Amino acid sequence: MMAVTTEHQARDMVTVTRASLLSLRAALLRSSDPQAAVTLQEAGYAGGSALYEAFRRWLAERTETGIEELDLSAFQRLASEYFAESGWGTLQVGTVADAVATLDSEDWSEADPAAGAQHPSCHLTTGMFADLFGRLAGAPVAVLEVECRSAGHARCRFLIGSPEVMDAVYEAMGNGVDYETAVKGTG
């Protein structure tokens, strides 16, 4: 019998069905564990290095430009292609007040529009993006999901910035300030 090596195996990745991911996420969030969201974030963060390497190799197959040399337009297009091909969904890259980066997706796979969540809840993704984009930036970053299809929004929106800026945004939001105003207040 011949062994089959898939692209995912070669990249230290596995394929998990969306239904399995959503079921696992829902079970953790329903549990009485107050650390369920943190557990999901830690799991996402743990996979960031493999995701970075898989993305880097995927890019090398499609372009002669290194990951560090991509301009914003090329990065946006290629990152969206990569995440869509990987089954996560499409991404649009932008900024809020030139202070934080944004990643928007109207079809992000971790989100479950039927969940009726009270708050954004793509916790695995926030951890995964924190590690991935920290590696891309060459410095630690923090990620905060501020809109989520699981909570009834039209899209998932992730803010990415320095830990100091994102802490200030999170604190301001905790005091009732909307995230765009909070981001503008950090500049």
Short mmCIF file of the C-alpha atoms (twelve columns), coordinates in Angstrom:
data_MODEL
# 
_entry.id   MODEL 
# 
loop_
_atom_site.group_PDB 
_atom_site.id 
_atom_site.type_symbol 
_atom_site.label_atom_id 
_atom_site.label_alt_id 
_atom_site.label_comp_id 
_atom_site.label_asym_id 
_atom_site.label_seq_id 
_atom_site.Cartn_x 
_atom_site.Cartn_y 
_atom_site.Cartn_z 
_atom_site.pdbx_PDB_model_num 
ATOM 1   C CA . MET A 1   0.000   0.000  0.000  1 
ATOM 2   C CA . MET A 2   1.376   3.386  -0.985 1 
ATOM 3   C CA . ALA A 3   1.447   6.156  1.635  1 
ATOM 4   C CA . VAL A 4   -0.178  9.388  0.567  1 
ATOM 5   C CA . THR A 5   1.545   12.601 1.606  1 
ATOM 6   C CA . THR A 6   -0.724  15.584 1.467  1 
ATOM 7   C CA . GLU A 7   0.266   19.201 1.268  1 
ATOM 8   C CA . HIS A 8   -0.999  19.681 4.843  1 
ATOM 9   C CA . GLN A 9   1.145   16.868 6.230  1 
ATOM 10  C CA . ALA A 10  4.185   18.311 4.528  1 
ATOM 11  C CA . ARG A 11  3.455   21.642 6.206  1 
ATOM 12  C CA . ASP A 12  2.848   20.297 9.731  1 
ATOM 13  C CA . MET A 13  -0.838  21.055 9.307  1 
ATOM 14  C CA . VAL A 14  -4.007  18.970 9.544  1 
ATOM 15  C CA . THR A 15  -7.431  19.397 8.052  1 
ATOM 16  C CA . VAL A 16  -10.298 19.637 10.508 1 
ATOM 17  C CA . THR A 17  -13.862 20.031 9.355  1 
ATOM 18  C CA . ARG A 18  -15.604 23.303 10.086 1 
ATOM 19  C CA . ALA A 19  -18.342 21.376 11.912 1 
ATOM 20  C CA . SER A 20  -15.727 19.825 14.227 1 
ATOM 21  C CA . LEU A 21  -14.107 23.187 14.926 1 
ATOM 22  C CA . LEU A 22  -17.452 24.832 15.684 1 
ATOM 23  C CA . SER A 23  -18.538 21.920 17.887 1 
ATOM 24  C CA . LEU A 24  -15.302 21.992 19.876 1 
ATOM 25  C CA . ARG A 25  -15.469 25.762 20.238 1 
ATOM 26  C CA . ALA A 26  -19.121 25.654 21.327 1 
ATOM 27  C CA . ALA A 27  -18.461 22.884 23.864 1 
ATOM 28  C CA . LEU A 28  -15.585 24.784 25.427 1 
ATOM 29  C CA . LEU A 29  -17.529 28.023 25.589 1 
ATOM 30  C CA . ARG A 30  -20.579 26.247 27.093 1 
ATOM 31  C CA . SER A 31  -18.456 24.607 29.765 1 
ATOM 32  C CA . SER A 32  -18.271 26.055 33.226 1 
ATOM 33  C CA . ASP A 33  -14.575 26.763 32.670 1 
ATOM 34  C CA . PRO A 34  -14.051 30.533 32.921 1 
ATOM 35  C CA . GLN A 35  -10.775 30.068 31.003 1 
ATOM 36  C CA . ALA A 36  -12.375 28.514 27.889 1 
ATOM 37  C CA . ALA A 37  -11.695 31.564 25.712 1 
ATOM 38  C CA . VAL A 38  -8.096  31.733 26.931 1 
ATOM 39  C CA . THR A 39  -7.670  28.012 26.211 1 
ATOM 40  C CA . LEU A 40  -8.808  28.548 22.626 1 
ATOM 41  C CA . GLN A 41  -6.502  31.569 22.250 1 
ATOM 42  C CA . GLU A 42  -3.548  29.591 23.582 1 
ATOM 43  C CA . ALA A 43  -4.304  26.749 21.167 1 
ATOM 44  C CA . GLY A 44  -4.413  29.207 18.264 1 
ATOM 45  C CA . TYR A 45  -1.164  30.829 19.380 1 
ATOM 46  C CA . ALA A 46  0.533   27.423 19.660 1 
ATOM 47  C CA . GLY A 47  -0.200  26.779 15.984 1 
ATOM 48  C CA . GLY A 48  1.110   30.143 14.803 1 
ATOM 49  C CA . SER A 49  4.643   29.005 13.991 1 
ATOM 50  C CA . ALA A 50  3.425   26.123 11.794 1 
ATOM 51  C CA . LEU A 51  0.944   28.463 10.123 1 
ATOM 52  C CA . TYR A 52  3.702   31.013 9.449  1 
ATOM 53  C CA . GLU A 53  5.923   28.345 7.881  1 
ATOM 54  C CA . ALA A 54  3.055   26.968 5.791  1 
ATOM 55  C CA . PHE A 55  2.172   30.463 4.574  1 
ATOM 56  C CA . ARG A 56  5.834   31.226 3.825  1 
ATOM 57  C CA . ARG A 57  6.203   28.017 1.765  1 
ATOM 58  C CA . TRP A 58  2.869   28.629 0.026  1 
ATOM 59  C CA . LEU A 59  4.072   32.104 -0.961 1 
ATOM 60  C CA . ALA A 60  7.404   30.749 -2.232 1 
ATOM 61  C CA . GLU A 61  5.463   28.499 -4.619 1 
ATOM 62  C CA . ARG A 62  3.584   31.498 -6.065 1 
ATOM 63  C CA . THR A 63  5.950   34.437 -5.999 1 
ATOM 64  C CA . GLU A 64  9.642   35.187 -5.999 1 
ATOM 65  C CA . THR A 65  9.106   37.947 -3.455 1 
ATOM 66  C CA . GLY A 66  9.892   36.958 0.117  1 
ATOM 67  C CA . ILE A 67  7.252   37.249 2.788  1 
ATOM 68  C CA . GLU A 68  9.063   40.218 4.324  1 
ATOM 69  C CA . GLU A 69  9.205   42.103 1.014  1 
ATOM 70  C CA . LEU A 70  5.529   42.008 0.043  1 
ATOM 71  C CA . ASP A 71  3.839   45.377 -0.287 1 
ATOM 72  C CA . LEU A 72  0.465   45.819 1.405  1 
ATOM 73  C CA . SER A 73  -1.551  45.233 -1.759 1 
ATOM 74  C CA . ALA A 74  0.258   41.996 -2.622 1 
ATOM 75  C CA . PHE A 75  0.110   40.834 0.989  1 
ATOM 76  C CA . GLN A 76  -3.649  41.459 1.159  1 
ATOM 77  C CA . ARG A 77  -4.313  39.561 -2.058 1 
ATOM 78  C CA . LEU A 78  -2.042  36.636 -1.234 1 
ATOM 79  C CA . ALA A 79  -3.088  36.330 2.421  1 
ATOM 80  C CA . SER A 80  -6.741  36.275 1.372  1 
ATOM 81  C CA . GLU A 81  -5.982  33.580 -1.234 1 
ATOM 82  C CA . TYR A 82  -4.042  31.507 1.303  1 
ATOM 83  C CA . PHE A 83  -6.678  31.631 4.021  1 
ATOM 84  C CA . ALA A 84  -9.480  30.971 1.513  1 
ATOM 85  C CA . GLU A 85  -7.623  27.956 0.062  1 
ATOM 86  C CA . SER A 86  -6.969  26.718 3.613  1 
ATOM 87  C CA . GLY A 87  -10.687 26.841 4.358  1 
ATOM 88  C CA . TRP A 88  -10.610 29.729 6.845  1 
ATOM 89  C CA . GLY A 89  -12.259 32.359 4.647  1 
ATOM 90  C CA . THR A 90  -11.313 35.534 2.828  1 
ATOM 91  C CA . LEU A 91  -9.614  38.513 4.442  1 
ATOM 92  C CA . GLN A 92  -9.473  42.200 3.679  1 
ATOM 93  C CA . VAL A 93  -6.572  44.101 5.234  1 
ATOM 94  C CA . GLY A 94  -6.976  47.715 6.303  1 
ATOM 95  C CA . THR A 95  -6.327  50.148 9.134  1 
ATOM 96  C CA . VAL A 96  -8.199  52.249 11.668 1 
ATOM 97  C CA . ALA A 97  -6.741  55.752 12.091 1 
ATOM 98  C CA . ASP A 98  -3.367  54.438 10.849 1 
ATOM 99  C CA . ALA A 99  -2.883  53.152 14.405 1 
ATOM 100 C CA . VAL A 100 -3.924  49.514 14.111 1 
ATOM 101 C CA . ALA A 101 -4.256  47.030 11.288 1 
ATOM 102 C CA . THR A 102 -7.620  45.436 10.593 1 
ATOM 103 C CA . LEU A 103 -8.500  42.062 9.162  1 
ATOM 104 C CA . ASP A 104 -12.112 41.767 8.002  1 
ATOM 105 C CA . SER A 105 -13.923 38.655 6.853  1 
ATOM 106 C CA . GLU A 106 -17.542 38.122 5.914  1 
ATOM 107 C CA . ASP A 107 -17.055 34.344 5.730  1 
ATOM 108 C CA . TRP A 108 -14.573 33.452 8.497  1 
ATOM 109 C CA . SER A 109 -14.901 29.763 9.349  1 
ATOM 110 C CA . GLU A 110 -14.521 29.995 13.112 1 
ATOM 111 C CA . ALA A 111 -17.590 32.232 13.295 1 
ATOM 112 C CA . ASP A 112 -21.000 30.654 13.730 1 
ATOM 113 C CA . PRO A 113 -23.839 33.067 12.893 1 
ATOM 114 C CA . ALA A 114 -26.303 30.709 14.618 1 
ATOM 115 C CA . ALA A 115 -24.377 30.858 17.920 1 
ATOM 116 C CA . GLY A 116 -26.104 33.964 19.276 1 
ATOM 117 C CA . ALA A 117 -22.938 34.925 21.137 1 
ATOM 118 C CA . GLN A 118 -23.006 37.974 23.392 1 
ATOM 119 C CA . HIS A 119 -19.458 38.972 22.407 1 
ATOM 120 C CA . PRO A 120 -17.004 38.311 19.575 1 
ATOM 121 C CA . SER A 121 -15.811 34.756 19.989 1 
ATOM 122 C CA . CYS A 122 -13.275 33.734 17.343 1 
ATOM 123 C CA . HIS A 123 -10.799 33.043 20.144 1 
ATOM 124 C CA . LEU A 124 -8.731  30.418 18.316 1 
ATOM 125 C CA . THR A 125 -8.231  32.910 15.488 1 
ATOM 126 C CA . THR A 126 -7.130  35.752 17.772 1 
ATOM 127 C CA . GLY A 127 -4.394  33.546 19.209 1 
ATOM 128 C CA . MET A 128 -3.388  32.281 15.775 1 
ATOM 129 C CA . PHE A 129 -3.238  35.821 14.351 1 
ATOM 130 C CA . ALA A 130 -1.247  37.113 17.349 1 
ATOM 131 C CA . ASP A 131 1.537   34.626 16.692 1 
ATOM 132 C CA . LEU A 132 1.409   34.804 12.888 1 
ATOM 133 C CA . PHE A 133 1.371   38.602 12.644 1 
ATOM 134 C CA . GLY A 134 3.909   38.947 15.442 1 
ATOM 135 C CA . ARG A 135 6.269   36.823 13.350 1 
ATOM 136 C CA . LEU A 136 5.497   38.906 10.258 1 
ATOM 137 C CA . ALA A 137 6.073   42.150 12.187 1 
ATOM 138 C CA . GLY A 138 9.161   40.884 13.973 1 
ATOM 139 C CA . ALA A 139 7.687   42.099 17.276 1 
ATOM 140 C CA . PRO A 140 4.915   41.018 19.638 1 
ATOM 141 C CA . VAL A 141 1.420   42.099 18.636 1 
ATOM 142 C CA . ALA A 142 -1.959  41.802 20.304 1 
ATOM 143 C CA . VAL A 143 -5.165  40.902 18.484 1 
ATOM 144 C CA . LEU A 144 -8.670  41.895 19.520 1 
ATOM 145 C CA . GLU A 145 -11.811 40.790 17.716 1 
ATOM 146 C CA . VAL A 146 -14.278 43.696 17.828 1 
ATOM 147 C CA . GLU A 147 -16.981 42.442 15.444 1 
ATOM 148 C CA . CYS A 148 -18.017 38.825 14.989 1 
ATOM 149 C CA . ARG A 149 -20.543 36.986 12.875 1 
ATOM 150 C CA . SER A 150 -21.159 34.730 15.924 1 
ATOM 151 C CA . ALA A 151 -22.447 37.830 17.749 1 
ATOM 152 C CA . GLY A 152 -24.701 38.956 14.903 1 
ATOM 153 C CA . HIS A 153 -22.335 41.275 13.038 1 
ATOM 154 C CA . ALA A 154 -22.073 41.177 9.253  1 
ATOM 155 C CA . ARG A 155 -18.354 40.422 9.449  1 
ATOM 156 C CA . CYS A 156 -15.586 39.392 11.768 1 
ATOM 157 C CA . ARG A 157 -13.149 42.256 12.380 1 
ATOM 158 C CA . PHE A 158 -9.831  41.763 14.093 1 
ATOM 159 C CA . LEU A 159 -7.660  44.667 15.266 1 
ATOM 160 C CA . ILE A 160 -3.908  44.105 15.342 1 
ATOM 161 C CA . GLY A 161 -1.473  46.433 17.082 1 
ATOM 162 C CA . SER A 162 1.191   46.748 19.693 1 
ATOM 163 C CA . PRO A 163 0.262   45.268 23.072 1 
ATOM 164 C CA . GLU A 164 0.256   48.758 24.610 1 
ATOM 165 C CA . VAL A 165 -2.124  50.210 22.031 1 
ATOM 166 C CA . MET A 166 -4.423  47.204 22.136 1 
ATOM 167 C CA . ASP A 167 -4.504  47.261 25.957 1 
ATOM 168 C CA . ALA A 168 -5.588  50.919 25.810 1 
ATOM 169 C CA . VAL A 169 -8.278  50.094 23.211 1 
ATOM 170 C CA . TYR A 170 -9.548  47.159 25.301 1 
ATOM 171 C CA . GLU A 171 -9.688  49.283 28.450 1 
ATOM 172 C CA . ALA A 172 -11.529 52.104 26.670 1 
ATOM 173 C CA . MET A 173 -14.029 49.643 25.212 1 
ATOM 174 C CA . GLY A 174 -14.587 48.273 28.718 1 
ATOM 175 C CA . ASN A 175 -15.574 51.813 29.681 1 
ATOM 176 C CA . GLY A 176 -18.182 51.983 26.906 1 
ATOM 177 C CA . VAL A 177 -16.118 53.669 24.171 1 
ATOM 178 C CA . ASP A 178 -16.584 52.216 20.657 1 
ATOM 179 C CA . TYR A 179 -13.449 50.679 19.202 1 
ATOM 180 C CA . GLU A 180 -12.898 53.240 16.429 1 
ATOM 181 C CA . THR A 181 -12.969 56.118 18.934 1 
ATOM 182 C CA . ALA A 182 -10.761 54.094 21.273 1 
ATOM 183 C CA . VAL A 183 -8.190  53.504 18.522 1 
ATOM 184 C CA . LYS A 184 -8.191  57.201 17.574 1 
ATOM 185 C CA . GLY A 185 -7.554  58.043 21.223 1 
ATOM 186 C CA . THR A 186 -4.336  56.008 21.222 1 
ATOM 187 C CA . GLY A 187 -2.652  58.104 18.523 1 
# 
